[in-house]
């Protein structure tokens, strides 16, 4: 049941991400339509001052409107999701290149600004296309431009025959530069969003890994992580003969703390004990919550006498801790059992010996550290 719920949750997240991506693509097609409308406006203005026939602007407008409508329907109905590139970047860029070169062929007297417009087209392509596809589009564009240069290159010009044409050419060229700048800004923002998404993903993964290996209440390792650490230490000890010991610790009369003061105070005691151990233990040691009020510490490279000293320091530190901020009159102690690894024994056998020593510490009065004798 849990697996099915996780699968459903993942599917819902993916569907939501797809919807956001589709909305972004539709916004881009609106921006593309606005860009084509700007080109059409200037073609109409050049026609109005007598530079080009009005049919060129009409043909440009109809072709641009057609491709924008097709792209919008593809995004709105989800047809684009069937393709490897759901942005449909390559066909949109190829169409834009063909349209700019078409204007250069039909009206070479205004070729200069429309050939300059290719910078905007290629800037947009670099925003979305991988390098291999971008190089392919560039190759097609270069060869297409070469054919156009061969056919009508001798008649290329900038419309500067009158004051009105100069003003229109300058204004249109300025807008081309502005569009290129906007595409660059969009690329920068996209990279920033991707970088932030990667940071968020890394943080989320770190949190997930931490939750998977740490006890939520105390911040120490959980039982699964402790067992994994024990397996590693056992394997290393079998290979190298380096000793290690474990200490099984149990908070004395913890149930009475919960009964007398409530579970909130009990949680503070658990956190306080974990804090005490972290302040006392070495950086190489491994500590975590084994279960309930039981904790386990793995003392790396430590034989039994040194392990006794380490657990005794923890016991004395906890006994001396001031609990008045948690509950008036509260005193908390710990009992511990210690076992050093013996070559050839299993983790379960080692834990059993430490648990037996802990039982002996509790049976003989608590608030003490007892080594394993078996």
Order of alpha helices (4+ residues) and beta strands (2+ residues): alpha-alpha-alpha-alpha-alpha-alpha-alpha-beta-alpha-alpha-beta-beta-alpha-beta-alpha-beta
